[in-house]
C-alpha cells in the first residue's frame, strides 16, 4: 500500500550535510538522504492481486485481505553506515540546533529530543558518516520533515549546527470510507496527539491500533490504505473496511475442485438461493468473520452438505471483496424395503422412501408404507422449512396418515372381546401446519388436523366397550371424528440446544376441537413445559459440559374428553422406572424431573435422574375411569442412571430406572427427555 503525505512524507524528507574544509574533500553542498521505501502489499491468505503502481497524485489501496498489513512509515536506520577506511575525524567544539530562517524557534522539549538522539557531542570527534547517522536519528524521532547538518570551523573546534524543520501541529484526524467505525474510536486513539507537533511514529502506532480495533470486531479485511496530510496539520485516514461486492455459491466435487477438467463450474442439485437466504451477510455490507462463521453453521445445519467453506476474491473495485460459499453436497435420498411376520398382523411388507432435498429446494418428502394381511398403514409427509419468497421464514408441513398403535390407556388386565385383547387405536387422517420464528429463540405454529379414530381388536374389528362394559369412544360406536385447531409457542434461551449448561426453555401448546361427525367432540387441551439448566461441576471423569437440569410439565383437558385422549403417565418420556402408562391416565397431569448430566469420556456421557408424576386426582374424570378399572395408582416416582452416546442423529439415550413400587425398567430413546 502507498502512504501519501501531501506535505511531509513518512520520514522520507530530504537532508543536507554542508561541506567543511576540515572534513576531507568536501561532499557536495547538498546530499539527499535516501527516501523511505514504499511498503508493498502483503500476500493475502486468499489470493488477491496487488494493486498496480500509480503516480503519487492518485494513490490506490490494496485489496482487502484476511491478513491486512498496517501502513508503514519507513524510518531511516539508526545504524551508521560503515565508515570509509581513511575517514577524517575532527574535534567538535560546539553543537547548535536551529530552525530555517523565517521559522519560529524550536521548542525546548524538541531540542532535547534531538540532543538525546544524536551522538555528536562537544569535546568528541566526529566524522562525515557520523553526521549522516545523526541526521537519520533525528528523522527517526518522527517529529521532523527536513534535517540539515552544517559543520563550521572555529577556534575551539568544529561547530555543528543542525537545521531542522518540525512537522506541523496536529489539529485533527479524520477518516473516509468508514461505515462500521464507532463514534469516539478515533478520538480515543489519536486524541492525546491533537495540539502537539505531529509525530509520524505516533501516527503509525495509532493506525495499527485502529486496525486492531477492526480485527477485534471481526472486520478482518479492514485496513488503512492511505494517509493524507495538509500543511495546516490535518490528517485524513483512508480506510478500506472490506465491502462485500457480491456473494456466490460454488459446488465442490469429490476431488475438492469447483471446476471440472474442462474448466466448467461443478453443477449442484441445491439451488443457490437455498444457501444464500441463510446468510445474514449481504452485498454492500462489511465482511465480518464472526458473522460469516455463524452463517456457515446455519447452512451446515440444513443437513444437505458434507463440507463447506468460504472463499474470498477481489471485486471489480479492489477495495471490495467477492464472497464465495463453497459447498460439497451429500446424498439426501434413501429407499428401503422389508418383510416380516407378526402374530397380530400376519405377513407384512414395508417400503420406506425419504428425500431431504426435493427439487434442490431443501423440501422434505417421506413415505412409509406397511401392507399386511389385515391392514394397510402409511404415512406420507411433506415439509418446506422456508416457503420461497416469505421474508418471515415461515415453514409448512402437511401429511396424510393411517396409523395403528397399542393403547396404554386400555391396557391389561382389562381388554376387549372374549379373548380380552389389548385394544389398538387406529388413526386415519390428514393435517397441515405453519410455523414461524418470532424472535431470538422464539417460534410459534398454527395448524389444523382431522382424524377418524377407531378402536379395534387384533383382527381389526371395531370395538365399542371394554370387557367391563366401559365405553371406548365418545360416540359409543367405536369410532370418533376429531377436527383440531392447533397452536403452539416456544421460547428457547439455552446456551446450546444440544448440550445445554445454562438457560431455559418454555413451551405451551393448545388444541381446540371443532364438533363435527361422529361424537361431536368439543374440547380444549392445554399442555405446558418449562426446563431450566445451570452449570455445576461435581465429577471429573472427563472434560466437558456438566449441568443440573430441571423440568416441570402440566396439562389439562376442558370439555368433552374421549377416554383414548387422556394423559398417560409412566414410561421413558414420562416417569422412568415404570412401564408405559402404568402410573395412570387422567384428565390432568403434572410431572417433575431432575437430572445431573456429566461427561464420561469422548462421546459418552452419564445422567443421574429423578422423575415424579401424578394425575392430580383426575382419573375418575375420564369417561369409564380406565385407570381406576385397572387399579393404577395415579402417582409414582422413579430414579436411576443413564448413558448418553453422541451420534450424527443426536444423543442415543439408554436409562435404567427403579420405580417407587419396586419395579425396574430399561428404556431407550433418541435425544434427551427434555
C-alpha positions in Angstrom: 0.0 0.0 0.0 1.1 3.6 -0.5 1.2 6.2 2.1 0.7 9.6 0.6 1.5 12.7 2.6 0.8 15.9 0.8 3.4 18.0 2.6 5.7 15.8 4.8 6.1 12.2 3.7 6.7 9.4 6.2 10.1 10.4 7.4 11.2 10.5 3.8 12.3 14.2 3.7 15.5 15.4 2.2 18.5 16.2 4.4 21.7 18.1 3.7 25.2 17.8 5.1 27.1 21.0 4.3 30.7 20.9 3.4 33.6 21.8 5.7 37.2 22.1 4.6 38.3 20.1 7.6 36.2 17.1 6.7 38.5 15.7 4.0 37.5 16.5 0.4 34.1 18.2 1.0 31.0 16.5 -0.2 28.6 18.4 -2.5 26.9 21.3 -0.9 23.7 19.2 -0.5 23.4 15.5 0.0 19.9 13.8 -0.4 19.0 11.3 2.3 17.6 8.1 0.7 13.8 8.2 0.8 12.0 5.7 2.9 10.8 2.7 0.8 7.2 2.5 -0.2 5.8 -0.6 1.6 4.4 -3.4 -0.7 1.1 -5.1 0.0 1.3 -8.4 1.8 0.3 -11.6 0.2 -3.3 -12.4 1.4 -4.4 -15.8 2.7 -6.9 -15.9 -0.1 -5.1 -15.0 -3.3 -5.8 -11.4 -4.4 -3.9 -9.4 -6.9 -1.8 -6.5 -5.7 -2.8 -3.0 -7.0 -0.7 -1.7 -9.9 1.7 1.1 -9.0 0.3 4.5 -9.7 1.6 8.1 -9.7 1.8 9.8 -6.4 -1.1 12.1 -7.2 -3.6 9.1 -7.4 -2.9 6.6 -4.7 -4.7 3.3 -4.7 -5.5 1.0 -1.8 -4.5 -2.6 -1.6 -7.2 -5.3 -2.0 -8.8 -6.2 1.4 -7.5 -9.5 2.7 -8.0 -11.5 5.8 -4.5 -10.6 7.0 -4.2 -6.9 6.2 -0.9 -5.2 6.7 -0.6 -1.9 8.6 0.6 1.2 6.7 4.3 1.5 7.5 6.2 4.7 7.9 9.7 3.6 6.9 12.2 5.2 9.3 15.8 5.7 8.4 18.1 3.3 10.2 19.9 4.4 13.3 22.8 2.2 12.4 25.7 4.2 10.9 26.9 3.3 7.5 30.3 1.7 7.5 32.9 4.4 7.7 35.5 4.7 4.9 38.8 3.2 5.9 40.6 6.6 5.9 37.7 8.8 7.1 39.0 12.1 8.8 37.9 12.7 12.4 37.7 16.3 13.7 37.1 17.6 17.2 33.6 19.1 18.0 33.7 22.3 19.8 30.0 23.2 19.8 26.7 21.7 18.8 23.7 24.0 17.9 20.1 23.4 16.8 18.3 25.9 14.7 15.2 26.2 12.5 15.3 27.6 9.0 15.2 31.3 8.5 11.6 32.7 9.0 10.6 29.7 11.2 9.8 30.1 14.9 12.4 28.8 17.4 12.3 25.1 18.2 10.5 24.3 21.5 12.9 23.2 24.3 11.4 19.7 24.5 12.1 19.1 20.8 15.6 20.4 21.2 16.2 17.9 24.0 14.8 15.1 21.8 17.5 16.0 19.2 20.3 16.2 21.8 19.2 12.8 23.2 19.1 11.2 19.7 22.5 12.4 18.2 25.9 11.0 19.0 27.7 14.3 18.1 28.8 16.0 21.4 31.2 18.9 22.2 34.6 17.6 23.1 34.3 14.5 21.0 35.5 13.7 17.5 33.1 13.4 14.5 33.2 12.1 11.0 31.2 12.7 7.9 29.4 9.3 8.3 28.6 10.1 12.0 26.9 13.3 11.0 24.8 11.3 8.4 23.8 8.9 11.2 22.8 11.7 13.4 20.6 13.1 10.7 18.9 9.7 10.3 18.5 9.5 14.1 16.7 12.9 14.2 14.4 11.8 11.4 13.7 8.6 13.4 12.2 10.6 16.3 9.2 11.2 14.0 8.9 15.0 14.7 10.7 16.5 11.7 10.2 16.7 7.9 13.6 18.1 7.0 17.1 18.0 8.6 20.4 19.5 7.6 23.8 19.4 9.3 26.3 22.3 8.8 29.8 21.9 10.1 31.8 25.1 10.6 35.4 25.5 11.7 36.0 27.7 14.8 39.0 28.4 17.1 37.8 25.8 19.6 37.0 23.2 17.0 34.1 22.4 14.6 30.7 23.9 15.3 28.0 21.6 14.1 24.6 23.2 13.5 21.6 21.0 12.9 18.9 22.9 10.9 15.6 21.2 11.5 12.0 21.8 10.2 9.4 20.3 12.6 6.2 18.8 11.4 3.0 21.0 11.8 1.0 20.9 15.0 -1.7 18.1 14.6 -5.1 19.7 14.5 -7.4 16.8 13.6 -7.5 13.2 12.5 -10.4 12.2 10.3 -11.4 9.2 8.3 -13.1 8.4 5.0 -14.7 5.2 3.6 -15.9 4.1 7.0 -19.4 2.5 7.7 -18.9 0.4 10.8 -16.4 2.6 12.8 -18.0 3.5 16.1 -18.1 7.1 17.2 -15.4 8.1 19.5 -12.8 5.5 18.4 -10.7 8.0 16.5 -10.7 10.4 19.4 -9.8 7.7 21.8 -6.8 6.6 19.7 -5.5 9.9 18.4 -6.9 12.4 21.0 -3.7 12.6 23.0 -1.8 13.7 19.9 -4.0 16.6 19.0 -2.5 20.0 19.7 1.1 18.7 19.6 3.7 18.6 16.9 2.8 15.7 14.6 4.9 12.6 15.3 4.8 10.2 12.5 5.8 7.3 14.7 2.8 8.0 17.0 0.5 8.3 13.9 1.8 4.9 12.7 1.1 3.4 16.2 -2.4 4.9 16.1 -3.1 3.4 12.7 -2.0 -0.1 14.0 -4.3 0.4 17.0 -7.2 1.4 14.6 -6.7 -1.7 12.5 -6.5 -3.9 15.7 -9.9 -2.4 16.7 -11.3 -3.6 13.4 -9.7 -7.1 13.8 -11.1 -7.5 17.3 -14.6 -6.6 16.0 -14.3 -9.3 13.3 -13.7 -7.0 10.4 -10.6 -8.9 9.3 -10.4 -7.3 5.8 -10.3 -3.7 7.1 -7.1 -1.7 6.7 -5.9 1.9 6.4 -4.8 2.1 2.7 -3.8 5.8 2.5 -2.8 8.7 4.8 -3.2 12.3 3.7 -1.9 15.3 5.5 -2.2 19.1 5.0 0.3 21.8 5.8 -2.2 23.0 8.4 -1.8 19.8 10.4 -4.9 17.9 9.4 -4.6 14.1 8.8 -7.2 12.1 6.8 -7.1 8.3 7.1 -8.5 6.5 4.0 -9.9 3.2 5.3 -10.9 0.2 3.2 -13.3 -1.8 5.5 -13.9 -4.7 3.2 -17.2 -4.1 1.5 -18.9 -7.2 0.0 -19.4 -6.7 -3.7 -21.1 -10.0 -4.5 -22.0 -13.3 -2.9 -21.7 -16.5 -5.0 -22.2 -20.3 -4.5 -19.8 -22.9 -5.8 -20.1 -26.7 -5.6 -17.2 -29.0 -4.7 -16.7 -32.4 -6.3 -15.1 -35.5 -4.8 -11.6 -34.2 -5.8 -12.2 -31.0 -3.9 -12.5 -28.9 -7.1 -15.1 -26.3 -8.0 -14.5 -26.8 -11.8 -14.3 -29.9 -14.0 -11.5 -31.0 -16.3 -12.8 -28.6 -18.9 -12.8 -25.7 -16.5 -16.6 -25.5 -16.2 -18.1 -25.0 -12.8 -19.3 -28.1 -11.0 -23.1 -28.3 -11.1 -25.0 -28.9 -7.9 -28.5 -30.1 -7.0 -29.2 -27.4 -4.4 -30.5 -24.1 -5.8 -28.3 -21.1 -4.9 -30.9 -19.2 -3.0 -31.4 -22.0 -0.5 -27.9 -21.3 0.7 -27.7 -17.5 0.3 -31.0 -16.9 2.1 -29.4 -18.4 5.3 -26.7 -15.8 5.2 -27.0 -12.6 7.2 -24.2 -11.0 5.3 -25.4 -9.0 2.3 -24.0 -7.2 -0.7 -22.8 -3.7 0.2 -22.2 -4.7 3.9 -18.8 -5.0 5.5 -17.3 -8.5 5.7 -17.3 -9.8 9.3 -15.6 -13.0 10.2 -17.8 -13.7 13.2 -21.0 -13.2 11.2 -19.7 -15.5 8.4 -18.9 -18.3 10.9 -22.4 -18.1 12.3 -23.8 -18.1 8.8 -21.8 -21.2 7.9 -23.2 -23.0 10.9 -26.7 -22.3 9.7 -26.0 -23.5 6.2 -24.4 -26.7 7.6 -27.5 -27.2 9.8 -29.6 -27.7 6.7 -28.2 -31.2 6.6 -27.6 -31.0 2.9 -23.8 -30.7 2.8 -20.8 -32.8 3.9 -18.4 -29.8 3.9 -18.4 -26.1 3.2 -16.1 -23.2 3.4 -15.7 -19.5 2.4 -13.5 -18.2 -0.5 -12.6 -14.6 -1.0 -11.6 -12.9 -4.2 -11.1 -9.2 -5.2 -14.0 -7.4 -6.7 -14.0 -5.1 -9.7 -13.2 -2.4 -7.2 -10.1 -3.6 -5.4 -11.4 -2.2 -2.1 -14.3 -4.7 -2.3 -14.4 -8.5 -2.0 -16.4 -11.2 -3.7 -17.5 -13.9 -1.2 -18.0 -17.5 -2.4 -19.7 -20.2 -0.4 -18.1 -23.5 -1.4 -20.3 -26.5 -0.6 -19.9 -30.3 -1.0 -23.3 -31.9 -1.2 -24.3 -35.2 0.5 -26.6 -37.9 -0.6 -30.1 -36.8 0.6 -32.3 -39.6 -0.7 -32.9 -43.1 0.5 -35.2 -46.0 -0.1 -35.6 -49.3 1.9 -37.9 -52.3 1.8 -38.5 -55.3 4.1 -40.9 -58.1 5.0 -41.9 -59.9 8.2 -44.5 -61.8 10.1 -46.3 -60.9 13.2 -48.9 -62.6 15.4 -51.1 -59.5 15.3 -50.8 -58.7 11.6 -49.6 -61.9 9.9 -47.4 -61.5 6.9 -46.5 -57.9 6.1 -44.2 -55.9 3.9 -42.7 -52.4 4.3 -41.4 -49.8 2.0 -39.8 -46.5 3.0 -38.7 -43.6 0.9 -37.0 -40.4 2.1 -35.8 -37.3 0.1 -34.4 -34.4 2.1 -33.7 -32.0 -0.8 -36.7 -32.4 -3.2 -36.0 -30.4 -6.4 -33.0 -28.8 -4.8 -35.3 -26.7 -2.7 -34.5 -28.2 0.7 -38.0 -29.7 0.8 -38.6 -33.0 2.6 -40.7 -35.8 1.3 -41.2 -39.0 3.1 -43.4 -42.1 2.6 -43.7 -45.1 4.9 -46.0 -48.0 3.9 -46.8 -51.2 5.6 -49.0 -53.7 3.9 -50.3 -56.7 5.9 -52.8 -59.4 5.6 -55.4 -57.4 7.6 -54.3 -53.8 7.3 -52.7 -51.0 5.2 -50.7 -48.5 7.2 -49.0 -45.5 5.7 -47.6 -42.0 6.4 -47.0 -39.6 3.6 -45.4 -36.3 4.7 -44.1 -33.1 3.1 -42.1 -30.3 4.7 -40.9 -27.0 3.3 -38.8 -25.4 6.0 -38.9 -22.0 4.4 -41.6 -21.0 1.9 -40.0 -19.4 -1.0 -40.3 -15.6 -1.1 -41.5 -15.4 2.5 -39.5 -12.8 4.5 -40.5 -14.3 7.8 -39.1 -17.8 7.3 -42.5 -19.4 7.5 -42.3 -23.2 7.2 -45.1 -25.5 6.0 -45.8 -29.2 6.9 -48.5 -31.5 5.6 -49.2 -35.2 6.0 -51.7 -38.0 5.3 -51.6 -41.0 7.5 -53.1 -44.2 8.7 -51.5 -45.3 12.0 -52.2 -48.1 14.4 -50.8 -48.3 17.9 -51.4 -50.2 21.1 -53.3 -48.2 23.7 -51.7 -47.7 27.1 -55.0 -46.3 28.4 -56.8 -49.5 27.7 -54.0 -51.9 28.6 -54.1 -55.2 30.5 -55.5 -56.6 32.6 -58.8 -55.2 31.2 -59.1 -55.8 27.5 -61.7 -56.2 24.9 -63.7 -59.0 23.4 -64.0 -62.6 24.6 -60.2 -63.0 24.4 -59.6 -59.9 26.5 -57.3 -58.5 23.7 -55.4 -55.3 24.2 -57.2 -52.8 22.0 -55.5 -50.9 19.2 -56.1 -47.3 18.3 -56.3 -46.7 14.5 -56.0 -43.0 13.4 -56.7 -42.2 9.7 -56.4 -38.6 8.9 -54.6 -35.6 7.4 -53.2 -32.3 8.6 -51.1 -29.3 7.9 -49.3 -26.6 9.9 -47.4 -23.3 9.5 -44.5 -22.3 11.8 -42.7 -19.0 12.0 -39.8 -17.6 14.2 -40.9 -14.6 16.2 -37.5 -13.5 17.5 -34.3 -14.8 19.1 -35.2 -18.4 20.2 -38.9 -17.9 19.8 -41.3 -19.7 17.5 -45.0 -20.1 17.0 -47.1 -22.5 14.9 -50.7 -22.8 13.8 -52.3 -25.9 12.2 -55.4 -28.0 11.5 -55.7 -31.8 11.8 -58.5 -34.2 11.1 -58.6 -37.8 12.4 -61.1 -40.7 12.2 -60.2 -42.6 15.4 -61.2 -46.3 15.5 -60.8 -48.7 18.4 -60.1 -52.2 17.1 -59.1 -55.7 18.2 -56.3 -57.9 16.9 -58.5 -58.8 13.9 -59.0 -55.2 13.0 -62.7 -55.4 14.1 -64.3 -52.3 15.6 -64.8 -52.5 19.4 -67.2 -50.3 21.4 -66.7 -51.4 25.0 -64.0 -53.0 27.1 -64.5 -56.3 28.9 -66.0 -54.4 31.9 -68.6 -52.6 29.8 -66.8 -49.2 29.8 -67.1 -47.1 26.6 -64.0 -46.8 24.4 -65.2 -43.8 22.4 -67.4 -40.7 22.8 -69.8 -41.7 20.1 -70.3 -45.2 21.5 -69.8 -46.7 18.1 -66.1 -47.5 18.4 -65.2 -44.6 16.1 -64.9 -40.8 16.6 -64.1 -37.8 14.4 -61.6 -35.2 15.7 -61.1 -31.9 13.9 -58.5 -29.9 15.9 -57.2 -26.4 15.5 -53.7 -26.4 17.0 -51.5 -23.6 18.3 -48.0 -23.8 19.9 -45.4 -21.4 21.2 -41.8 -22.0 22.3 -39.1 -19.8 23.7 -35.6 -21.4 23.9 -32.9 -19.4 25.7 -30.4 -22.2 26.2 -26.7 -21.6 25.6 -26.6 -24.8 23.5 -29.6 -26.7 22.2 -27.8 -30.0 22.0 -25.8 -30.0 25.3 -27.1 -27.0 27.4 -25.4 -25.9 30.6 -27.4 -22.8 31.2 -30.6 -21.1 30.2 -34.2 -22.2 29.9 -36.9 -23.5 27.6 -40.6 -22.7 27.8 -43.2 -24.4 25.6 -47.0 -24.3 25.6 -49.5 -25.8 23.2 -53.3 -25.9 22.9 -55.8 -27.8 20.8 -59.3 -26.7 20.2 -61.7 -29.2 18.7 -64.5 -28.3 16.3 -67.5 -30.6 16.9 -68.1 -32.5 13.6 -69.0 -36.0 12.6 -69.1 -38.9 15.0 -69.1 -37.9 18.7 -69.4 -34.1 18.0 -66.4 -33.7 20.3 -65.9 -30.2 21.8 -62.7 -30.0 23.9 -59.8 -27.7 24.7 -56.5 -29.3 25.6 -53.6 -27.3 27.1 -50.1 -28.6 27.9 -47.1 -26.6 29.1 -43.4 -27.4 29.9 -40.6 -25.4 31.4 -36.9 -26.5 31.7 -34.1 -24.8 33.4 -30.3 -25.5 33.3 -27.3 -24.3 35.3 -23.7 -25.3 35.2 -22.1 -27.3 38.0 -19.0 -29.4 38.4 -19.1 -32.4 40.8 -17.3 -35.3 39.0 -14.1 -35.2 37.0 -14.3 -38.2 34.7 -13.6 -36.0 31.6 -13.6 -32.5 30.3 -17.0 -31.3 29.0 -20.3 -29.9 29.9 -21.8 -30.6 33.4 -25.2 -29.3 34.4 -28.1 -29.7 36.6 -31.4 -29.8 34.6 -34.9 -29.4 35.9 -38.2 -29.8 34.1 -41.8 -29.4 35.1 -44.8 -30.3 32.9 -48.5 -29.9 33.3 -51.7 -30.2 31.3 -55.5 -30.5 31.4 -58.5 -31.0 29.1 -61.6 -28.9 29.3 -64.9 -30.1 27.8 -65.6 -33.5 26.2 -62.8 -35.9 26.7 -62.6 -39.2 24.7 -61.0 -41.7 27.0 -58.2 -42.6 24.5 -57.1 -38.9 24.6 -56.4 -39.0 28.4 -52.9 -38.1 29.5 -50.8 -41.2 30.1 -48.3 -41.4 33.0 -45.3 -43.8 33.2 -42.6 -44.7 30.7 -39.4 -43.4 29.1 -40.8 -40.0 28.2 -42.8 -39.6 31.4 -41.7 -41.3 34.7 -38.8 -43.6 34.1 -38.6 -46.8 36.0 -42.3 -47.5 35.2 -43.7 -49.3 32.1 -45.7 -47.2 29.6 -48.9 -45.9 31.1 -48.7 -47.9 34.3 -49.0 -45.0 36.7 -52.3 -43.9 35.4 -54.3 -41.8 32.9 -56.1 -38.6 33.8 -57.9 -35.5 32.6 -55.0 -33.5 34.1 -51.4 -34.3 35.0 -48.1 -33.0 36.4 -44.6 -34.3 36.1 -41.4 -33.1 37.7 -37.9 -34.3 36.6 -34.4 -33.5 37.7 -31.1 -34.7 36.1 -27.4 -34.3 36.7 -25.6 -34.6 33.3 -21.9 -35.1 33.1 -19.2 -36.3 30.6 -17.6 -39.8 31.0 -15.2 -40.0 28.1 -15.1 -38.9 24.4 -18.7 -39.1 23.0 -20.2 -40.9 26.1 -21.9 -39.0 28.9 -23.8 -40.0 32.0 -27.0 -39.0 33.7 -28.4 -39.4 37.2 -32.2 -38.7 37.2 -35.3 -38.5 39.3 -38.9 -38.3 38.0 -42.3 -37.9 39.7 -45.7 -37.9 38.0 -49.3 -37.5 39.2 -52.7 -37.4 37.6 -53.7 -34.8 40.2 -56.7 -36.9 41.2 -58.3 -36.6 37.8 -58.5 -40.3 36.8 -62.2 -40.6 37.7 -62.9 -37.6 35.4 -62.0 -39.7 32.4 -65.2 -41.4 30.9 -65.2 -45.0 32.1 -62.3 -44.3 34.5 -59.9 -46.7 32.6 -57.1 -46.1 35.1 -59.3 -47.0 38.1 -60.7 -50.0 36.4 -57.1 -51.2 36.0 -56.1 -50.3 39.6 -53.4 -47.8 38.5 -52.0 -45.8 41.5 -52.4 -42.4 39.9 -49.0 -41.1 41.1 -45.4 -42.5 41.3 -41.7 -41.7 41.2 -38.7 -43.2 39.5 -35.0 -42.7 39.8 -31.9 -44.2 38.2 -28.9 -43.8 36.0 -28.5 -43.3 32.2 -25.9 -43.2 29.4 -25.8 -40.8 26.5 -23.9 -41.6 23.3 -23.5 -38.8 20.8 -24.3 -39.7 17.2 -25.0 -37.9 14.0 -28.7 -38.4 14.7 -28.4 -36.9 18.2 -27.9 -38.3 21.7 -28.8 -42.0 21.9 -30.5 -42.4 25.3 -30.3 -45.5 27.5 -31.8 -45.3 31.0 -32.2 -47.8 33.8 -34.8 -46.8 36.4 -36.2 -48.1 39.6 -39.9 -47.2 40.4 -41.4 -46.3 43.7 -43.5 -49.5 43.6 -40.3 -51.7 43.4 -40.3 -52.3 39.6 -37.4 -51.7 37.2 -37.3 -50.6 33.6 -34.7 -50.2 30.8 -35.7 -47.5 28.3 -34.2 -46.4 25.0 -34.7 -43.2 23.0 -33.2 -40.6 20.7 -32.4 -37.2 22.2 -32.8 -36.0 25.8 -36.1 -36.4 27.7 -36.2 -32.6 28.0 
